[in-house]
Amino acid sequence: VINRRQAKLGSARIRQELQSKGLDKEAVINAVASLQATELERARDIWTRKFGEVALDPKARGQQMRFFASRGFSGDVIRKVMAGEAGDSGGQRGKGSEVGHSHHTNKISKSHA
């Protein structure tokens, strides 16, 4: 289950699937612990394949967040992926995210000027 599902699902969803199969509680805990270390990286990979661009409007952003939540990714991981927080992945994701944050900062600056 783990090898087959880890490329698409978060740790919480995999834990639920393993528990539903009646596996030993300690085996499930150990398996999930190893997955949590790579959850952010896996979520970023999924985001890149599925969406590929920063959601600028709230509706699209909510859709992306619900997509990850329904697949068992933690709220912390979802927030980091959506914010484009720096990580080893860098690449286009980081650049697009910086543009989104920069735009937001400019909007705030103008309103205070």
Beta strands, then each sheet from edge to edge (+ up, - down):
end
